[in-house]
Amino acid sequence: MYNLSDAATLRKLLEKHGFNFSKALGQNFLIDPSVCPRMAQSAVTSEDCGVIEIGAGVGVLTAELCKRAKKVVCIELDKRLLPVLDETLSDFDNYRIVNGDILKVDLKALIADEFDGCKDICVCANLPYYITSPVIMKLLGDGLPVSRIIVMVQREAADRLTAEVGSRESGAITVAVNFYAQAKKLFEVGRESFMPSPKVDSAVIELDLCKDKPSEIKNTEFFFSMVRAIFNQRRKTAVNGISSGLGIPKESVKTALAKLGKEETVRAENLTLDELSALANELENLT
């Protein structure tokens, strides 16, 4: 078994396989031995748990997941890492590596095919910074039978993902997270915990999907269209953002806001999830 937390050992292994880090893929491998066990422990809460890992890297987190879960399926885009993983995970037989793009993989089909007998399914990953939002939105919006998501992301992204809707830090992704899940930050990870070291620090967050979605929303698709319109132009008022983004007359938006007791000068960051839901319902009747 390789000590993949040792930088010299990791370099030697990668050199053996002729591997060079790809900046385009956001490759920064964890070398802090304390991080992956904590992530795996948060993700795997029973022996009957199945885990989807996104971006296996050299298998540091994968190995910790394999120690605890019934089965682990890793989706790894970089095929250069496949022979590395065959070597680093040779002590385990409860995993499968899928060479593919997480944004293109049919996760519902994968879960149906791979996790028979698993009573609980979760996602655990050290996400590349450049695809954090698209991956989170896919995991939340695909209606997967997943109970929780444990991911490491850039610290600024973690602050945004776990922010309260209606706060200055909130954005469209914050609304989506709060719509589908309960979010909390578990712990922070310094940049020195990676090889090569990124220019920013990271944080591990948990998204608990065991939450009832707001039942009062009449049209989820319209709701998210409105949210994107507002936050894409967050420096503008909600009236201007919705009007320009969705083509709804300003007076109609002002009327809808007035029914909610909100001023026409209100901005996106000042609206709570319940207020956004109610506003979408009012506006949806006008389209």
Residue frames relative to the residue before (quaternion, step in Angstrom):
aa qw qx qy qz dx dy dz
M 1.0000 0.0000 0.0000 0.0000 0.00 0.00 0.00
Y 0.3783 -0.7338 0.5233 0.2112 3.55 -0.80 1.03
N 0.3397 -0.6736 0.6083 0.2467 3.54 -1.22 0.59
L 0.1215 -0.8530 0.5062 0.0377 3.56 0.16 1.32
S 0.5659 0.5695 -0.3950 0.4466 3.57 1.27 0.06
D 0.5983 0.5278 -0.3512 0.4900 3.54 1.32 -0.10
A 0.4421 -0.7381 0.4419 0.2539 3.58 -0.49 1.21
A 0.6550 0.5174 -0.3232 0.4458 3.60 0.94 -0.83
T 0.6460 0.5124 -0.3126 0.4716 3.58 0.98 -0.85
L 0.6561 0.5140 -0.3080 0.4587 3.56 0.94 -0.88
R 0.6457 0.5156 -0.3234 0.4611 3.60 0.91 -0.85
K 0.6533 0.5218 -0.3120 0.4512 3.56 0.96 -0.89
L 0.6484 0.5177 -0.3099 0.4643 3.56 0.98 -0.86
L 0.6892 0.4804 -0.2860 0.4608 3.57 0.87 -0.94
E 0.6239 0.5290 -0.3320 0.4699 3.58 1.06 -0.72
K 0.6022 0.5763 -0.3400 0.4355 3.56 1.06 -0.79
H 0.7601 0.3509 -0.1783 0.5171 3.56 1.02 -0.84
G 0.4837 -0.7030 0.4124 0.3189 3.58 1.27 0.22
F 0.3869 0.7491 -0.4529 0.2899 3.56 1.14 0.66
N 0.0708 -0.7631 0.6415 0.0340 3.53 -1.07 0.87
F 0.5388 -0.6429 0.4392 0.3216 3.57 -0.99 0.84
S 0.2573 -0.7595 0.5827 0.1321 3.55 -1.09 0.81
K 0.3452 -0.7348 0.5470 0.2041 3.58 -0.62 1.13
A 0.6152 0.5741 -0.3452 0.4156 3.58 1.05 -0.75
L 0.7253 0.3963 -0.2310 0.5134 3.59 1.12 -0.65
G 0.4423 -0.7266 0.4400 0.2877 3.57 1.25 0.13
Q 0.2756 0.8061 -0.4835 0.2010 3.57 1.01 0.79
N 0.1751 0.7247 -0.6448 0.1683 3.53 -0.67 1.24
F 0.1850 -0.8307 0.5196 0.0750 3.58 -0.32 1.24
L 0.4915 -0.6805 0.4727 0.2680 3.55 -0.97 0.96
I 0.0421 -0.7924 0.6080 0.0258 3.55 -0.99 0.86
D 0.5047 0.6089 -0.4389 0.4265 3.60 1.27 0.17
P 0.3658 -0.7866 0.4520 0.2075 3.63 -0.39 1.18
S 0.6462 0.5518 -0.3271 0.4134 3.61 1.19 -0.32
V 0.6154 0.6212 -0.3398 0.3463 3.58 1.14 -0.59
C 0.7165 0.4782 -0.2760 0.4263 3.60 0.67 -1.06
P 0.6309 0.5108 -0.3613 0.4588 3.66 0.90 -0.66
R 0.6486 0.5103 -0.3211 0.4645 3.60 1.00 -0.76
M 0.6479 0.5073 -0.3177 0.4711 3.58 0.98 -0.79
A 0.6778 0.4979 -0.2931 0.4546 3.55 0.89 -0.95
Q 0.6422 0.5247 -0.3230 0.4561 3.57 0.99 -0.79
S 0.6558 0.5000 -0.3070 0.4750 3.59 1.04 -0.74
A 0.6901 0.4944 -0.2758 0.4509 3.58 1.05 -0.78
V 0.7834 0.3090 -0.1465 0.5190 3.56 0.78 -1.05
T 0.0522 -0.8418 0.5369 -0.0189 3.55 -0.35 1.26
S 0.7841 0.1440 -0.1154 0.5925 3.59 1.29 0.03
E 0.6058 -0.5710 0.4101 0.3724 3.57 -1.23 0.36
D 0.6671 0.4909 -0.2953 0.4762 3.59 1.23 -0.34
C 0.4503 0.7163 -0.4246 0.3222 3.57 1.26 0.30
G 0.1884 -0.7402 0.6341 0.1205 3.53 -1.10 0.81
V 0.1578 -0.8153 0.5553 0.0455 3.57 -0.95 0.89
I 0.1927 -0.7142 0.6591 0.1354 3.52 -1.12 0.81
E 0.0986 -0.7784 0.6184 0.0453 3.56 -0.76 1.05
I 0.2246 -0.7690 0.5877 0.1134 3.56 -0.97 0.89
G 0.8265 0.0714 -0.0950 0.5502 3.55 -0.55 1.18
A 0.1155 -0.8505 0.5115 0.0422 3.56 0.24 1.26
G 0.2588 -0.7755 0.5342 0.2151 3.58 1.11 -0.57
V 0.7544 -0.2999 0.2504 0.5274 3.58 -0.72 -1.08
G 0.6446 -0.5899 0.3074 0.3768 3.59 1.24 0.25
V 0.3393 0.7569 -0.5040 0.2408 3.61 1.19 0.29
L 0.7122 0.4043 -0.2426 0.5200 3.57 0.84 -0.98
T 0.5937 0.5931 -0.3556 0.4114 3.57 1.03 -0.77
A 0.6591 0.5177 -0.3069 0.4511 3.57 0.92 -0.93
E 0.6623 0.4958 -0.3110 0.4677 3.59 0.96 -0.83
L 0.6383 0.5107 -0.3234 0.4766 3.59 1.08 -0.69
C 0.6481 0.5317 -0.3133 0.4462 3.58 0.98 -0.85
K 0.6139 0.5610 -0.3432 0.4366 3.59 1.10 -0.65
R 0.7844 0.3708 -0.1485 0.4746 3.55 1.11 -0.74
A 0.7425 0.4417 -0.2175 0.4541 3.58 1.01 -0.82
K 0.5862 -0.5538 0.4544 0.3783 3.53 -1.31 0.30
K 0.7852 -0.1066 0.0840 0.6042 3.56 1.02 -0.85
V 0.1534 -0.7673 0.6191 0.0667 3.52 -1.16 0.76
V 0.0766 -0.7675 0.6353 0.0377 3.56 -0.91 0.95
C 0.1444 -0.8084 0.5696 0.0354 3.56 -0.61 1.19
I 0.1846 -0.7589 0.6161 0.1026 3.55 -0.90 0.96
E 0.0295 0.8190 -0.5643 0.0999 3.56 -0.34 1.31
L 0.3663 -0.7696 0.4902 0.1821 3.56 -0.65 1.16
D 0.7209 0.4571 -0.2403 0.4622 3.57 0.96 -0.91
K 0.2877 -0.7983 0.5051 0.1575 3.58 -0.26 1.26
R 0.5256 0.6270 -0.4161 0.3969 3.61 1.22 -0.25
L 0.6662 0.5150 -0.2965 0.4505 3.57 1.21 -0.51
L 0.4809 0.7030 -0.4315 0.2971 3.60 1.18 -0.30
P 0.6945 0.4357 -0.3090 0.4820 3.67 0.81 -0.79
V 0.5859 0.5580 -0.3709 0.4559 3.59 1.14 -0.54
L 0.6795 0.4909 -0.2808 0.4673 3.57 0.93 -0.94
D 0.5906 0.5627 -0.3674 0.4467 3.58 1.05 -0.67
E 0.6934 0.4694 -0.2639 0.4788 3.56 1.07 -0.78
T 0.7313 0.4474 -0.2594 0.4446 3.60 0.78 -0.99
L 0.7449 0.3761 -0.2125 0.5085 3.61 1.15 -0.53
S 0.3088 0.8071 -0.4634 0.1959 3.57 1.25 0.32
D 0.6306 0.5481 -0.3319 0.4380 3.60 1.19 -0.41
F 0.7148 0.4308 -0.2406 0.4956 3.60 1.26 -0.22
D 0.1640 -0.7885 0.5850 0.0957 3.53 -1.18 0.61
N 0.6184 0.5634 -0.3315 0.4361 3.59 1.27 0.16
Y 0.6216 0.5137 -0.3590 0.4699 3.56 1.05 0.75
R 0.1034 -0.7505 0.6449 0.1005 3.52 -1.37 0.29
I 0.2506 -0.7516 0.5925 0.1456 3.57 -1.01 0.84
V 0.1207 -0.7684 0.6265 0.0501 3.56 -0.83 1.04
N 0.2499 -0.7660 0.5758 0.1389 3.57 -0.63 1.13
G 0.4385 0.6912 -0.4665 0.3351 3.56 -0.24 1.25
D 0.5468 -0.5909 0.4906 0.3334 3.52 -1.40 0.11
I 0.4693 -0.7068 0.4501 0.2784 3.59 -0.57 1.13
L 0.6676 0.5152 -0.3084 0.4403 3.59 1.04 -0.70
K 0.7221 0.4031 -0.2364 0.5101 3.58 1.27 -0.26
V 0.5496 0.6274 -0.3923 0.3879 3.59 1.22 -0.33
D 0.3837 -0.6842 0.5716 0.2406 3.57 -1.06 0.83
L 0.2173 -0.8348 0.4942 0.1080 3.56 0.02 1.30
K 0.5941 0.5571 -0.3736 0.4441 3.61 1.07 -0.61
A 0.6723 0.4811 -0.2899 0.4822 3.57 0.94 -0.90
L 0.6347 0.5334 -0.3309 0.4507 3.57 0.97 -0.83
I 0.6608 0.5035 -0.3086 0.4633 3.59 0.90 -0.88
A 0.6572 0.5132 -0.3089 0.4575 3.58 0.95 -0.87
D 0.7101 0.4695 -0.2556 0.4582 3.58 1.01 -0.81
E 0.8017 0.3889 -0.1507 0.4280 3.56 0.92 -0.94
F 0.7936 0.3687 -0.1655 0.4548 3.59 1.02 -0.63
D 0.1775 0.7861 -0.5615 0.1877 3.54 0.98 0.84
G 0.7914 0.2740 -0.2166 0.5017 3.59 -0.77 1.01
C 0.5862 0.5473 -0.3806 0.4605 3.58 1.28 -0.11
K 0.3125 -0.7859 0.5100 0.1570 3.56 -0.63 1.12
D 0.7717 0.1876 -0.0923 0.6007 3.57 1.24 -0.38
I 0.0773 -0.7947 0.6017 0.0218 3.58 -0.97 0.86
C 0.0149 0.7969 -0.6031 0.0311 3.55 -0.95 0.88
V 0.3473 -0.6885 0.5885 0.2429 3.54 -1.37 0.14
C 0.0189 0.7851 -0.6182 0.0338 3.56 -0.99 0.85
A 0.1915 0.8108 -0.5227 0.1810 3.58 -0.69 1.02
N 0.2920 -0.6468 0.6662 0.2295 3.46 -1.41 0.42
L 0.1695 -0.8526 0.4887 0.0747 3.57 0.05 1.30
P 0.4718 -0.6191 0.5390 0.3219 3.58 -1.04 0.75
Y 0.5714 -0.6463 0.3800 0.3338 3.58 -0.86 0.94
Y 0.6943 0.5324 -0.2989 0.3810 3.57 0.91 -0.91
I 0.7601 0.3251 -0.2151 0.5199 3.63 1.16 -0.27
T 0.2731 0.8032 -0.4988 0.1772 3.59 1.21 0.29
S 0.7306 0.4478 -0.2623 0.4437 3.59 0.61 -1.10
P 0.6687 0.4882 -0.3292 0.4540 3.66 0.81 -0.82
V 0.6574 0.5048 -0.3164 0.4614 3.59 0.98 -0.80
I 0.6468 0.5134 -0.3216 0.4633 3.59 0.91 -0.90
M 0.6697 0.4992 -0.3028 0.4589 3.58 0.90 -0.90
K 0.6371 0.5152 -0.3318 0.4676 3.60 1.02 -0.71
L 0.6720 0.5042 -0.2979 0.4533 3.57 0.88 -0.93
L 0.7019 0.4611 -0.2675 0.4724 3.56 1.01 -0.80
G 0.7718 0.4324 -0.1982 0.4219 3.55 0.88 -0.95
D 0.6098 0.5998 -0.3506 0.3813 3.60 1.19 -0.31
G 0.4315 -0.7240 0.4540 0.2890 3.60 1.24 -0.02
L 0.2480 0.8041 -0.4996 0.2054 3.57 1.04 0.81
P 0.4677 -0.6610 0.5030 0.3023 3.60 -1.15 0.57
V 0.3227 0.7414 -0.4980 0.3133 3.54 0.76 1.17
S 0.3408 -0.7793 0.4944 0.1791 3.58 -0.83 0.96
R 0.8120 -0.0389 0.0408 0.5809 3.61 1.07 -0.63
I 0.2275 -0.7415 0.6214 0.1114 3.49 -1.31 0.55
I 0.0632 -0.7738 0.6302 0.0065 3.56 -0.77 1.10
V 0.1375 0.8151 -0.5476 0.1295 3.58 -0.42 1.17
M 0.3074 -0.6959 0.6131 0.2128 3.50 -1.25 0.59
V 0.0189 0.7946 -0.6027 0.0709 3.54 -0.85 1.06
Q 0.6805 -0.4248 0.3733 0.4660 3.55 -1.29 0.05
R 0.5881 -0.6261 0.3714 0.3524 3.58 -0.91 0.88
E 0.6303 0.5236 -0.3407 0.4609 3.60 0.98 -0.75
A 0.6451 0.5056 -0.3162 0.4777 3.57 1.01 -0.79
A 0.6257 0.5372 -0.3351 0.4557 3.58 1.03 -0.77
D 0.6372 0.5223 -0.3254 0.4639 3.58 0.99 -0.81
R 0.6754 0.4892 -0.2887 0.4703 3.57 0.99 -0.84
L 0.6751 0.5109 -0.2916 0.4452 3.58 0.93 -0.91
T 0.7579 0.3614 -0.1945 0.5071 3.58 1.05 -0.73
A 0.4230 0.7140 -0.4626 0.3119 3.59 1.26 0.13
E 0.5043 -0.6115 0.5102 0.3339 3.53 -1.30 0.31
V 0.4712 -0.6526 0.5053 0.3110 3.57 -0.91 0.87
G 0.7255 0.3557 -0.2901 0.5128 3.55 -0.79 1.05
S 0.6122 0.5104 -0.3544 0.4890 3.56 1.33 0.09
R 0.6799 -0.5109 0.3383 0.4028 3.56 -1.24 0.36
E 0.6725 0.5118 -0.2951 0.4458 3.59 1.09 -0.67
S 0.5703 0.6433 -0.3781 0.3435 3.59 1.17 -0.41
G 0.0441 -0.7688 0.6378 0.0162 3.53 -1.28 0.57
A 0.7653 -0.3399 0.2520 0.4851 3.56 -1.28 -0.19
I 0.6536 0.5087 -0.3192 0.4605 3.59 0.99 -0.81
T 0.5989 0.5584 -0.3520 0.4534 3.60 1.12 -0.62
V 0.6426 0.5150 -0.3138 0.4726 3.55 0.99 -0.87
A 0.6575 0.5146 -0.3139 0.4521 3.59 0.91 -0.90
V 0.6501 0.5167 -0.3161 0.4588 3.57 0.93 -0.90
N 0.7049 0.4610 -0.2686 0.4673 3.58 0.87 -0.93
F 0.5858 0.5674 -0.3635 0.4503 3.56 1.19 -0.47
Y 0.7937 0.3414 -0.1471 0.4814 3.56 0.89 -1.00
A 0.8365 0.1348 0.0129 0.5310 3.58 1.03 -0.70
Q 0.3839 -0.6282 0.5996 0.3137 3.49 -1.44 -0.08
A 0.1616 -0.8313 0.5306 0.0346 3.54 -0.65 1.15
K 0.0919 0.7772 -0.6215 0.0358 3.55 -1.14 0.64
K 0.4338 -0.6677 0.5380 0.2768 3.53 -1.20 0.61
L 0.3110 -0.7738 0.5268 0.1644 3.58 -0.82 1.00
F 0.7552 -0.2662 0.1904 0.5679 3.59 0.81 -0.97
E 0.4430 -0.6872 0.5137 0.2601 3.55 -1.26 0.43
V 0.1887 -0.7667 0.6086 0.0790 3.54 -1.23 0.66
G 0.3705 -0.7588 0.4961 0.2020 3.57 -0.66 1.11
R 0.6413 -0.5558 0.3781 0.3701 3.56 -1.19 0.53
E 0.6096 0.5740 -0.3471 0.4224 3.58 1.18 -0.54
S 0.5668 0.6152 -0.3709 0.4034 3.59 1.28 -0.15
F 0.7055 0.4432 -0.2444 0.4960 3.58 1.31 -0.09
M 0.1401 -0.7341 0.6518 0.1291 3.50 -1.39 0.33
P 0.4771 -0.3527 -0.7724 0.2266 1.53 -1.14 2.24
S 0.5826 -0.5945 0.4195 0.3620 3.59 -1.19 0.48
P 0.3610 -0.7084 0.5563 0.2419 3.60 -0.88 0.89
K 0.5896 -0.5922 0.4169 0.3576 3.57 -1.28 0.13
V 0.7379 0.3423 -0.2020 0.5455 3.58 1.29 -0.10
D 0.4957 -0.6267 0.5096 0.3190 3.54 -1.31 0.33
S 0.3302 -0.7463 0.5520 0.1709 3.55 -1.28 0.38
A 0.1217 -0.7640 0.6230 0.1155 3.54 -1.34 0.01
V 0.3414 -0.7136 0.5749 0.2091 3.55 -1.18 0.64
I 0.0704 -0.8032 0.5915 0.0109 3.57 -0.84 0.99
E 0.2580 -0.7346 0.6047 0.1675 3.54 -1.29 0.41
L 0.1115 -0.7532 0.6455 0.0601 3.54 -1.01 0.92
D 0.1683 -0.7908 0.5859 0.0556 3.55 -0.52 1.23
L 0.2170 -0.8247 0.5144 0.0902 3.57 -0.39 1.26
C 0.5018 0.6319 -0.4405 0.3936 3.59 1.25 0.07
K 0.4531 0.6597 -0.4504 0.3957 3.54 0.54 1.22
D 0.4344 -0.6761 0.5287 0.2731 3.56 -1.01 0.82
K 0.4043 -0.7085 0.5220 0.2491 3.55 -0.90 0.94
P 0.6302 -0.5437 0.3805 0.4031 3.60 -1.11 0.57
S 0.3161 -0.7978 0.4855 0.1669 3.58 -0.39 1.22
E 0.6252 0.5883 -0.3418 0.3824 3.56 1.18 -0.48
I 0.5412 0.6105 -0.4159 0.4018 3.63 1.21 -0.17
K 0.3485 -0.7761 0.4941 0.1793 3.56 -0.61 1.16
N 0.8076 0.0814 0.0203 0.5837 3.57 0.95 -0.93
T 0.3062 -0.7948 0.4973 0.1653 3.56 -0.18 1.29
E 0.6365 0.5386 -0.3329 0.4404 3.58 0.96 -0.83
F 0.6723 0.4752 -0.2991 0.4824 3.58 0.93 -0.86
F 0.5963 0.5826 -0.3506 0.4268 3.57 1.03 -0.81
F 0.7277 0.4233 -0.2541 0.4762 3.58 0.78 -0.99
S 0.5761 0.5530 -0.3815 0.4656 3.60 1.14 -0.49
M 0.6574 0.5007 -0.3016 0.4756 3.56 1.00 -0.83
V 0.6394 0.5286 -0.3232 0.4553 3.58 0.95 -0.88
R 0.6587 0.4933 -0.3145 0.4731 3.60 0.90 -0.87
A 0.6425 0.5325 -0.3279 0.4428 3.59 0.94 -0.85
I 0.6743 0.4968 -0.2966 0.4587 3.57 0.94 -0.87
F 0.7705 0.3954 -0.2107 0.4535 3.56 0.72 -1.06
N 0.5475 0.5877 -0.4097 0.4324 3.61 1.19 -0.27
Q 0.7660 0.1965 -0.1205 0.6000 3.56 1.22 -0.47
R 0.0458 0.8808 -0.4701 0.0328 3.52 0.94 0.97
R 0.5993 0.5511 -0.3773 0.4413 3.62 1.17 -0.29
K 0.6247 0.5033 -0.3383 0.4920 3.54 1.27 -0.31
T 0.5910 -0.5224 0.4489 0.4199 3.54 -1.29 0.13
A 0.6483 -0.5026 0.3888 0.4195 3.57 -1.25 0.34
V 0.6009 0.5709 -0.3533 0.4338 3.58 1.05 -0.74
N 0.7131 0.4501 -0.2596 0.4706 3.58 0.78 -1.01
G 0.6459 0.5358 -0.3201 0.4396 3.58 0.99 -0.83
I 0.6937 0.4636 -0.2716 0.4797 3.56 0.89 -0.95
S 0.6537 0.5293 -0.3186 0.4372 3.57 0.93 -0.89
S 0.7277 0.4178 -0.2460 0.4852 3.58 0.84 -0.94
G 0.7007 0.4868 -0.2761 0.4425 3.57 1.04 -0.71
L 0.8017 0.2613 -0.1178 0.5245 3.58 1.03 -0.79
G 0.4636 -0.7110 0.4298 0.3080 3.57 1.26 -0.11
I 0.4398 0.6703 -0.4726 0.3660 3.58 1.17 0.52
P 0.5332 -0.6456 0.4310 0.3363 3.63 -0.82 0.91
K 0.5818 -0.6215 0.4057 0.3326 3.55 -1.00 0.86
E 0.6424 0.5378 -0.3341 0.4318 3.56 0.94 -0.80
S 0.6324 0.5283 -0.3279 0.4620 3.57 1.09 -0.72
V 0.6456 0.5041 -0.3141 0.4800 3.57 1.03 -0.79
K 0.6360 0.5264 -0.3252 0.4612 3.59 1.00 -0.82
T 0.6458 0.5220 -0.3160 0.4590 3.56 1.00 -0.83
A 0.6528 0.5147 -0.3079 0.4628 3.57 0.97 -0.88
L 0.6557 0.5024 -0.3084 0.4717 3.58 0.97 -0.83
A 0.6361 0.5391 -0.3287 0.4436 3.57 0.99 -0.81
K 0.6225 0.5441 -0.3330 0.4534 3.59 1.05 -0.72
L 0.6936 0.4392 -0.2613 0.5077 3.56 1.20 -0.58
G 0.5055 -0.6641 0.4134 0.3641 3.56 1.30 -0.04
K 0.5276 0.6263 -0.4060 0.4055 3.58 1.19 0.53
E 0.5083 -0.6469 0.4827 0.3003 3.55 -1.10 0.76
E 0.5609 -0.6237 0.4270 0.3379 3.58 -1.13 0.59
T 0.6356 0.5287 -0.3254 0.4590 3.59 1.28 -0.21
V 0.4133 0.7341 -0.4623 0.2767 3.60 1.24 -0.04
R 0.2765 -0.7531 0.5774 0.1519 3.57 -1.12 0.74
A 0.7215 -0.4709 0.3028 0.4074 3.53 -1.29 0.44
E 0.6998 0.5073 -0.2797 0.4180 3.57 0.85 -1.00
N 0.6620 0.5034 -0.3037 0.4649 3.59 1.28 -0.22
L 0.6222 0.5458 -0.3362 0.4494 3.60 1.27 0.01
T 0.3772 -0.7242 0.5344 0.2182 3.58 -0.88 0.96
L 0.6867 -0.4594 0.3480 0.4430 3.58 -1.28 0.15
D 0.6561 0.5064 -0.3159 0.4618 3.58 0.93 -0.84
E 0.6642 0.4970 -0.3043 0.4682 3.58 1.00 -0.79
L 0.6327 0.5140 -0.3263 0.4785 3.58 1.03 -0.74
S 0.6363 0.5300 -0.3207 0.4598 3.57 1.02 -0.82
A 0.6788 0.4882 -0.2855 0.4684 3.56 0.90 -0.96
L 0.6365 0.5260 -0.3228 0.4626 3.58 1.03 -0.78
A 0.6407 0.5189 -0.3249 0.4633 3.59 0.96 -0.83
N 0.6448 0.5227 -0.3207 0.4563 3.58 0.97 -0.80
E 0.6514 0.5047 -0.3129 0.4722 3.57 0.98 -0.84
L 0.7109 0.4688 -0.2621 0.4539 3.58 0.86 -0.95
E 0.6085 0.5748 -0.3540 0.4172 3.57 1.06 -0.77
N 0.6217 0.5471 -0.3356 0.4489 3.58 1.12 -0.58
L 0.6748 0.5064 -0.2826 0.4565 3.56 1.25 -0.45
T 0.6750 0.5103 -0.2887 0.4479 3.60 1.22 -0.39
